[in-house]
Amino acid sequence: MMLNILFAIKKTHLTTLFCLLALSAFSLAELPANLDWQTNTTAPEWSAEEAAKGGMIRLSIPSFPPTLRTVGPDANNAFRSFLLDNQMPLVAMHPNTGEVIPMLASHWAYDADGKTVHYRLKKNARWSDGKAVTADDFLFALEFNRSQHIVAPWYNKHYQEEITDIVKHNDHTFSIKGARKKPQKDLHYYYSIQPRAKHFHQLNPDWVRRYNWKVEPNTGPYQIDKIRKGKSIAFVRKANWWAANDRYLRNRFNVDQVLVKVVRDPNTAFKYFERGELDVQNLTLPKLWHEKSNSPIFNKGFIHKLAFYNQTEQSSSGLFLNLENPLLQDLRVRQAIAHGLNFNKIISQLLRNDYQRLPTFHSGYGDYTNNNITPPSFDLDKVSRLLEDAGWQNKDSLGIRIKDNSRLSFSISYGNKLHESQVIVLAEEAKKAGIELKPMYLESTSFYKNVIEKKHDIAWLSWSTGFRPVYWQHFHSDNAFKAQTNNITNLANAEIDAKIVAYRESTNESQRIRLAHEIEQLIADEVVFIPSTMVPFTRAGFWRWLKLPTHVGTRASKSLFDPFNAVTGGLFWIDGKIKLDTLSAKRSGDGFPPNTMINTDYK
């Protein structure tokens, strides 16, 4: 009996000692002393107080997504932005003033090391399933993005090399440490990370397959509600979204539902829009703005037209030449192609002089933009000199240059039917110089897959913009000749590599600007990217029941009817009474005064 009591006492002591050791081993890291915690509750709001909740907006996409994952194989598709935009960032940049404003985080503080930001989460932040968002979800996000199980090499490398650590201080306070010093505002962009719901994911070799169609919890205003494979995906606004009354988020995200329909042909999508089966139609292309919108449904005022000038970074839009093709490895051939593309004809004849020629890969980035670079001009004499110097002196019976039994022929792939007429013009003009460009349309999912796996010759596409110019993912040799990376030209240049690394590691803004200019010039000299066109506005047609604030949009608005974007999205709402009146008038044959608006507040 005594032995049993002594054993129980010793066992209790051992258990207590083990618990104390465990607590010591997993103790939370202390925050640095004297941190200057910041927030921002005084910047101007940009929503409309009169915005009303309710209704459904119906949008379209050209193809059904191959997955609901946002990373891994086939995740880089057109639907992905809907999912990413429903994950709130820690902080954001005010769309008009550029100030740092709170989102998921209520406060932030900058460390003395120049590369670490400390964050305090809003304690009411919740996932879609109601569970609290905690620091553990950010620690898990780092583990997630570094994991081989997600089959995303770019993510693995970026989050291994750029974010060196995430440290938890308590359930709602943590620190993100970057690889190198940055200006304070830049730290939020370069070392940002979206949380991943730790309770939802199980990382293992089967993760890609298991999570292909799972609806991941998010922190934003909407969540996927219904999926009709191949046809549509419906989002529903959360009834008690945790951030609904937060400054900078209130009076936004007003519709109850967002229905995203698959309409593969853009001409069909336009017909659906005119019939009232879709609520919004992008009219940025001149053919849509000047011609197709000159129809009874517009002229009777059922659909309104709006052109809104903005001040945003320009998409890197143009032709990407794949150096895996042996013929394109000759710089003279690439230069000849660049000078054989008649973008002036496209701008003047097809684009009604609404657009401008994009000068270089990064444009609209303020001081970081190299304004000394001009795009290659259309010059058939220069094309002939370059090709003859490269040995392409003979032509076949169709007028295409030949050399060593090879024809100077390339496919030019594109994923948007609305670009077809432009591609045809480029091909016709290039043929005058003996270059064959064969238009190859692929529906958007197939197109992105073809490009990201680097099976194209020449691809026409646009990359989304960012806070600062980015070069490593697009042009560093680490990402060349590997599938599922964004170096789709397969450029591998040691001089450019060195400058890209120096640009990433620099903490001096003037040095970073100088390096950006030098890198931009070197990329232009390599002629792996041929700029197409840029547009300083967004244009839309929308049924008259859709309403916008008096100021319409923000300086940074790229779309006025984006339903989800945490910074510029969700400003619109539906006027239910006007919708009933409009549908009644449509049935009776009545109409309203036509309405075309041009907003130049940010021109």
C-alpha atoms as one frame of an Amber mdcrd trajectory, in Angstrom:
protein
   0.000   0.000   0.000   2.775   2.421   0.977   4.684   1.539  -2.182   1.620
   2.346  -4.322   1.229   5.747  -2.593   4.906   6.584  -3.063   4.691   5.526
  -6.715   1.620   7.736  -7.244   3.404  10.711  -5.637   6.501  10.202  -7.795
   4.326   9.780 -10.874   2.554  13.077 -10.081   5.874  14.874  -9.665   7.154
  13.430 -12.913   3.993  14.518 -14.745   4.269  18.015 -13.308   7.944  18.202
 -14.250   7.171  17.005 -17.775   4.448  19.658 -18.175   6.801  22.392 -16.936
   9.483  21.253 -19.375   6.939  21.157 -22.199   5.737  24.669 -21.402   9.318
  25.859 -21.291  10.118  24.230 -24.642   7.110  25.825 -26.338   7.074  29.204
 -24.588   5.945  32.126 -26.689   8.514  34.563 -28.015   8.685  37.964 -26.374
   8.056  41.130 -28.349  10.818  43.735 -28.543  10.475  46.521 -26.007   9.255
  50.032 -26.847   7.481  49.161 -30.085   5.521  51.992 -31.705   2.182  50.336
 -32.474   0.353  52.072 -35.323  -3.123  51.998 -36.791  -5.174  54.253 -39.065
  -8.777  55.166 -38.295  -8.837  58.643 -39.830  -8.292  58.126 -43.568 -11.319
  58.978 -45.747 -13.770  56.197 -46.561 -14.674  55.594 -50.210 -17.977  53.749
 -50.000 -21.481  55.257 -50.230 -23.601  55.577 -47.085 -26.763  55.229 -49.175
 -25.722  51.786 -50.463 -28.447  49.180 -49.917 -28.041  45.482 -49.244 -29.721
  42.760 -51.274 -30.060  41.202 -54.695 -27.815  39.187 -56.975 -25.211  40.271
 -59.503 -24.630  37.916 -62.436 -21.191  37.846 -64.038 -19.496  35.568 -66.552
 -16.169  33.834 -67.050 -15.015  32.141 -70.272 -14.315  28.696 -68.801 -14.988
  26.620 -65.734 -12.015  26.454 -63.354 -10.089  23.166 -63.261  -9.750  23.427
 -59.473 -10.827  25.421 -56.426  -7.282  25.365 -55.083  -5.395  28.661 -55.286
  -1.980  26.965 -55.430  -0.630  23.889 -57.128  -1.242  22.410 -60.583  -3.778
  24.292 -62.742  -4.509  26.798 -59.951  -3.322  29.798 -61.963  -6.602  30.271
 -63.847  -9.036  33.131 -64.457 -11.312  32.141 -61.551  -8.518  32.225 -58.982
  -8.851  35.966 -58.297 -12.408  35.448 -56.997 -11.028  33.096 -54.356  -7.984
  35.146 -53.419 -10.005  38.348 -53.117 -12.163  36.673 -50.480  -9.145  36.308
 -48.227  -8.586  39.575 -46.350  -5.045  40.979 -46.201  -3.446  41.972 -42.916
  -3.316  45.597 -44.067  -3.947  47.397 -47.349  -2.944  50.590 -49.098  -5.684
  53.212 -49.219  -6.847  53.353 -52.862  -6.762  57.155 -53.022  -4.147  58.322
 -50.504  -1.761  55.365 -50.417  -1.810  55.246 -46.592  -1.503  51.925 -44.775
  -4.930  50.955 -43.390  -6.039  48.030 -41.186  -7.802  44.964 -42.529  -7.281
  41.664 -40.675  -4.763  43.373 -38.434  -5.820  46.207 -36.142  -2.273  47.444
 -35.424   1.256  47.015 -36.724   4.736  47.973 -35.569   8.060  48.094 -37.393
  11.087  46.384 -35.928  14.447  48.105 -35.610  16.004  45.467 -37.896  14.235
  47.037 -40.916  12.843  43.736 -42.190  10.294  42.650 -39.592   6.702  43.797
 -39.023   4.744  42.923 -35.883   0.974  42.538 -36.243  -1.996  42.458 -33.885
  -4.990  40.634 -35.300  -8.517  41.908 -34.817  -9.884  39.651 -32.108 -13.245
  39.266 -33.836 -11.716  38.002 -37.127 -13.373  34.737 -38.154 -13.129  32.078
 -40.817 -16.200  31.136 -42.861 -16.927  28.250 -40.500 -16.981  30.595 -37.486
 -13.613  29.606 -36.040 -11.328  32.405 -34.867  -8.421  33.555 -37.018  -5.284
  33.286 -34.905  -1.552  33.627 -35.177  -1.369  29.851 -35.656  -3.075  30.244
 -39.048  -0.223  32.467 -40.200   2.447  30.103 -38.892   0.663  27.300 -40.697
   0.457  29.430 -43.874   4.256  29.584 -43.949   4.512  25.822 -43.464   1.837
  25.340 -46.135   3.538  27.517 -48.758   6.887  25.816 -48.157   5.445  22.307
 -48.381   6.288  20.047 -51.301   2.801  18.566 -50.982   1.166  21.609 -52.629
   3.253  21.055 -55.805   3.941  24.764 -56.291   7.679  25.360 -56.860   7.367
  29.121 -57.089   5.556  29.295 -53.746   8.055  26.915 -52.150  11.003  29.006
 -53.226   9.453  32.407 -52.516   8.299  31.588 -48.998  11.538  29.821 -48.190
  13.794  32.618 -49.387  11.743  35.797 -48.965   9.961  35.210 -45.647  12.515
  33.782 -43.256  10.274  33.311 -40.225   6.911  33.956 -38.590   6.990  34.160
 -34.794   3.975  33.832 -32.497   3.767  36.028 -29.392   0.207  35.167 -28.382
  -2.974  34.038 -30.122  -3.456  37.435 -31.763   0.075  38.821 -32.063   2.835
  37.610 -34.349   5.788  38.877 -36.366   6.740  38.353 -40.011  10.446  38.542
 -40.734  11.638  39.104 -44.284  14.934  38.198 -45.881  16.198  41.736 -46.302
  15.503  45.301 -45.277  12.856  47.304 -47.124  11.230  50.714 -46.780   8.528
  50.403 -44.116   5.527  50.550 -46.451   7.154  48.050 -48.804   7.496  45.499
 -46.010   3.719  44.973 -45.982   3.748  44.122 -49.680   6.894  42.059 -50.078
   6.470  40.030 -46.913   2.702  39.695 -46.885   1.131  36.313 -46.416  -2.500
  35.285 -46.363  -3.553  32.991 -43.537  -4.490  29.385 -44.171  -7.057  27.723
 -41.923  -4.898  25.307 -39.949  -7.937  23.327 -38.829  -9.023  22.706 -42.423
  -5.889  21.496 -44.212  -4.039  18.223 -43.815  -0.736  18.396 -45.649   0.226
  15.043 -47.123   1.207  13.621 -50.530  -2.480  13.400 -51.475  -3.222  17.088
 -50.759  -3.558  18.230 -54.400  -6.152  15.588 -55.254  -8.068  15.734 -51.975
  -8.453  19.510 -51.980  -9.112  19.993 -55.686 -12.816  20.732 -55.142 -12.981
  21.492 -51.441 -14.276  24.936 -50.510 -11.583  26.454 -48.341 -12.621  28.674
 -45.412 -11.931  32.354 -46.008 -11.987  35.620 -44.094 -13.746  37.802 -46.685
 -17.391  38.807 -47.153 -18.476  35.951 -49.456 -18.197  32.183 -49.583 -18.927
  29.661 -52.328 -22.462  28.373 -51.926 -23.357  26.242 -54.971 -21.293  24.684
 -57.723 -22.719  23.434 -61.000 -19.773  21.741 -62.670 -19.058  23.287 -66.044
 -21.900  25.804 -65.705 -21.694  28.203 -62.753 -20.410  28.955 -59.274 -22.519
  30.951 -56.819 -21.189  32.961 -53.879 -23.324  34.068 -50.953 -22.684  37.021
 -48.644 -22.091  35.934 -45.070 -25.035  36.859 -42.870 -22.901  37.934 -39.932
 -19.567  38.755 -41.509 -17.176  39.781 -38.749 -15.878  42.891 -40.605 -19.204
  44.221 -41.940 -19.100  47.350 -39.770 -15.363  48.021 -39.872 -14.175  51.375
 -41.165 -13.069  51.071 -44.816 -15.292  47.966 -45.239 -18.747  49.178 -44.210
 -21.326  50.080 -46.866 -19.517  47.721 -49.234 -20.063  44.162 -50.497 -23.752
  44.866 -50.727 -25.285  42.187 -52.952 -26.502  39.030 -51.251 -25.290  36.743
 -54.031 -22.713  36.727 -56.812 -23.441  34.254 -59.611 -20.509  33.526 -61.911
 -21.711  31.844 -65.105 -19.545  30.078 -67.653 -20.050  31.606 -71.103 -17.276
  30.415 -73.356 -17.840  32.707 -76.317 -17.589  36.475 -75.676 -20.152  37.231
 -78.380 -22.607  34.921 -76.665 -21.836  36.615 -73.353 -22.701  39.975 -74.904
 -26.045  38.609 -76.127 -26.827  37.277 -72.663 -25.992  40.698 -71.265 -28.319
  42.478 -73.690 -31.095  40.039 -72.770 -30.644  40.883 -69.084 -29.210  37.482
 -68.131 -25.940  39.130 -67.098 -25.784  42.430 -65.248 -22.409  43.809 -66.339
 -20.313  43.770 -69.498 -16.771  45.064 -69.846 -16.708  47.573 -72.726 -13.022
  48.488 -72.668 -12.442  47.145 -76.173 -13.339  49.872 -78.723 -15.459  47.514
 -80.823 -17.696  46.972 -77.817 -17.779  50.636 -76.732 -18.272  52.209 -80.159
 -20.125  49.561 -82.155 -21.805  46.724 -80.278 -23.219  49.054 -77.643 -24.993
  51.057 -80.345 -28.114  48.912 -80.087 -31.739  49.484 -79.020 -31.237  48.173
 -75.485 -28.514  50.801 -74.921 -30.230  53.566 -76.891 -33.440  53.094 -74.904
 -31.519  53.594 -71.652 -31.975  50.106 -70.201 -28.207  49.723 -70.094 -25.893
  52.559 -69.063 -22.339  53.108 -70.313 -19.507  54.408 -68.167 -15.876  55.240
 -68.913 -13.804  55.792 -65.787 -10.230  57.094 -66.004  -7.913  55.752 -63.316
  -4.289  56.050 -62.254  -3.053  52.507 -61.953  -0.024  50.450 -62.804  -0.326
  49.093 -66.323  -0.608  45.358 -66.952   2.409  43.801 -68.615   0.509  42.991
 -71.777   2.115  41.733 -74.943   3.841  38.876 -76.703   6.095  36.508 -74.776
   8.674  34.647 -76.893   9.695  31.210 -75.659  13.459  30.702 -75.929  12.987
  26.942 -75.806  12.200  27.281 -79.519  15.633  27.074 -81.256  14.694  29.659
 -83.884  13.848  32.210 -81.179  17.226  31.811 -79.509  18.706  34.098 -82.168
  18.396  37.699 -80.918  18.221  38.975 -84.507  15.151  36.841 -85.163  13.467
  38.179 -82.021  14.324  41.751 -83.031  12.931  41.109 -86.510   9.647  39.818
 -85.089   9.381  42.881 -82.825   9.879  45.270 -85.751   7.493  43.244 -87.930
   4.496  43.782 -85.641   2.324  46.671 -86.773   0.752  47.802 -83.519   0.232
  51.291 -84.974  -2.278  49.808 -87.408  -4.045  47.971 -84.586  -4.284  51.124
 -82.476  -5.517  53.366 -85.300  -7.865  50.967 -87.104  -9.076  48.423 -84.577
  -8.754  50.326 -81.328 -10.063  53.704 -82.571  -6.971  55.435 -81.101  -8.452
  54.839 -77.637  -5.380  52.891 -76.552  -1.694  53.739 -76.396   1.366  51.592
 -77.068   2.792  50.108 -73.886   6.445  51.196 -73.705   7.946  48.389 -71.638
   7.213  45.529 -69.232   6.592  47.798 -66.222   4.790  51.063 -66.855   2.864
  53.329 -64.498   5.035  52.608 -61.454   6.054  56.200 -60.804   9.776  56.717
 -60.263  10.403  53.013 -60.793   9.346  53.247 -64.445  12.127  53.671 -66.998
  10.621  56.367 -69.203  13.581  56.285 -71.615  12.473  53.010 -73.176  10.339
  53.100 -76.298   8.688  50.036 -77.861  10.041  48.580 -81.131   8.676  50.436
 -84.159   7.150  48.774 -87.211   9.949  48.821 -89.803   9.988  46.233 -92.608
  13.354  47.424 -93.944  14.937  46.810 -90.546  13.266  43.395 -90.420  14.807
  42.457 -93.777  18.285  43.566 -92.719  18.096  41.633 -89.458  16.832  38.420
 -91.063  19.295  38.483 -93.929  22.101  39.003 -91.439  20.787  35.991 -89.526
  20.878  33.832 -92.677  17.178  33.928 -93.532  17.776  35.114 -97.091  15.479
  32.842 -99.103  11.709  32.516 -99.270   9.352  29.678-100.135   6.462  29.848
-102.590   4.255  31.485 -99.931   6.770  34.218 -99.230   7.903  32.806 -95.869
  11.636  32.912 -95.202  13.509  29.607 -95.119  16.907  28.514 -93.824  18.391
  25.017 -93.655  15.021  23.473 -94.547  13.297  25.369 -91.716  10.549  27.909
 -92.229  10.440  31.118 -90.162   7.096  30.103 -88.724   5.684  30.384 -85.206
   2.337  29.847 -83.540   0.970  32.862 -81.678  -1.395  31.601 -78.992  -4.041
  33.621 -77.187  -6.854  32.891 -74.759  -9.312  35.704 -75.431 -11.436  35.630
 -78.585 -11.777  39.414 -78.454  -8.068  39.646 -79.344  -8.500  37.538 -82.457
  -8.805  40.427 -84.904  -5.629  41.992 -83.515  -3.695  38.751 -83.829  -4.864
  38.387 -87.439  -3.654  41.913 -88.297  -0.253  41.220 -86.715   0.029  37.986
 -88.706  -0.891  39.701 -91.992   1.637  42.490 -91.491   4.429  40.146 -90.346
   3.939  38.023 -93.471   5.047  41.024 -95.541   8.464  40.541 -93.982   8.463
  36.780 -94.562   7.531  35.829 -90.986   4.645  33.417 -90.523   2.623  33.898
 -87.337  -0.075  31.263 -87.057  -2.968  32.365 -84.792  -3.815  29.651 -82.266
  -6.814  30.257 -80.040  -7.143  28.159 -76.880  -9.973  28.497 -74.380  -8.660
  30.248 -71.307  -7.932  27.256 -69.055  -6.118  25.384 -71.833  -4.282  28.561
 -72.779  -2.945  29.177 -69.261  -1.974  25.526 -68.932  -0.145  25.655 -72.267
   1.755  28.781 -71.261   2.631  27.822 -67.681   3.977  24.508 -68.970   5.932
  26.517 -71.574   4.654  24.711 -74.646   4.019  27.906 -76.624   6.114  29.599
 -79.303   4.718  33.090 -78.798   1.910  33.838 -76.344  -0.221  36.958 -76.025
  -1.261  37.603 -72.454  -1.239  40.125 -69.626   0.205  39.826 -66.134  -1.497
  41.460 -63.202   0.147  44.444 -61.560   1.670  44.898 -58.122   2.895  47.482
 -55.669   6.401  47.631 -57.173   7.991  46.157 -60.303   8.789  42.458 -59.877
  11.464  40.715 -61.899  12.594  37.514 -60.208   9.546  35.399 -61.015   9.402
  36.533 -64.651  13.041  36.816 -65.709  15.456  35.115 -63.290  17.141  31.971
 -64.581  16.079  30.050 -61.453  12.612  29.944 -63.033  13.709  29.181 -66.593
  13.043  25.844 -68.316  10.804  24.661 -65.479   7.063  24.085 -65.741   4.699
  25.901 -63.382   6.871  29.005 -63.011   6.227  32.496 -64.365   9.400  32.797
 -66.441   7.429  31.880 -69.542  10.136  33.186 -71.900  12.794  30.922 -70.347
  15.178  33.858 -70.227  18.459  32.967 -68.479  20.886  35.884 -68.452  23.634
  36.094 -65.804  23.851  39.895 -65.910  20.100  40.275 -65.459  20.149  37.648
 -62.683  22.759  39.620 -60.742  20.834  42.858 -61.011  17.561  41.176 -60.023
  19.209  39.812 -56.889  20.694  43.241 -56.111  17.270  44.843 -56.633  15.620
  42.386 -54.251  18.283  42.878 -51.585  18.629  46.646 -51.761  17.273  48.724
 -48.868  17.986  52.055 -50.524  15.070  53.414 -52.560  17.194  55.430 -55.003
  19.378  52.373 -55.630  16.307  50.199 -56.179  14.932  52.709 -58.683  18.257
  52.780 -60.553  18.401  48.985 -60.645  14.790  48.788 -61.832  15.647  51.097
 -64.733  18.713  49.022 -65.628  16.876  45.690 -65.440  14.030  47.076 -67.538
  16.482  48.196 -70.227  18.260  44.830 -70.282  14.946  42.989 -70.621  13.946
  45.294 -73.463  17.309  44.605 -75.152  16.719  40.851 -74.928  13.397  41.190
 -76.822  11.745  38.259 -75.084   8.724  40.456 -74.351   7.164  42.666 -77.037
   4.785  45.239 -75.494   1.320  45.546 -76.972  -1.071  48.263 -75.773  -2.196
  49.933 -72.575  -5.365  51.695 -71.529  -5.663  54.396 -68.826  -9.324  53.712
 -68.085 -11.940  51.054 -67.503 -15.240  50.985 -69.395 -18.388  49.080 -68.578
 -21.979  48.623 -69.579 -24.426  47.839 -66.780 -28.148  47.506 -66.320 -29.624
  50.649 -64.823 -30.549  48.994 -61.521 -26.888  48.810 -60.590 -25.769  51.874
 -58.613 -22.370  53.360 -57.803 -21.219  56.048 -55.355 -21.311  59.667 -56.523
 -17.533  59.590 -56.953 -17.981  56.339 -58.944 -14.675  54.680 -58.028 -11.201
  55.192 -56.645  -7.896  56.233 -58.104  -6.905  52.539 -58.076 -10.162  51.052
 -59.438  -9.473  48.696 -62.324 -13.063  47.486 -62.394 -16.112  49.295 -61.046
 -18.110  46.118 -60.559 -15.532  43.909 -58.884 -17.588  42.158 -56.196 -14.816
  40.995 -53.863 -11.575  43.010 -53.876 -10.803  44.140 -50.319  -9.554  47.557
 -51.433 -11.547  48.640 -54.485 -14.316  46.043 -54.771 -17.908  45.886 -53.609
 -18.774  49.589 -54.020 -21.911  48.985 -56.104 -25.400  47.955 -55.036 -28.750
  47.025 -56.589 -31.776  49.289 -56.434 -34.640  46.825 -56.195 -37.372  49.325
 -57.121 -35.514  50.502 -60.225 -35.011  46.876 -61.254 -38.755  46.213 -61.067
 -39.498  49.411 -63.011 -36.884  48.548 -65.625 -38.169  45.028 -66.215 -41.734
  46.338 -66.418 -40.728  48.959 -69.006 -38.834  46.329 -70.986 -41.937  44.133
 -71.163 -44.158  47.030 -72.237 -41.711  48.332 -74.831 -41.144  51.640 -73.072
 -37.683  53.040 -72.474 -35.574  55.661 -70.722 -33.156  58.389 -71.821 -29.822
  56.898 -72.987 -27.020  57.347 -70.480 -23.297  57.490 -71.312 -20.993  58.801
 -68.568 -17.339  59.807 -68.822 -15.624  60.293 -65.454 -12.286  62.108 -65.635
 -11.690  62.792 -61.924  -8.424  60.838 -62.074  -7.458  61.473 -65.682
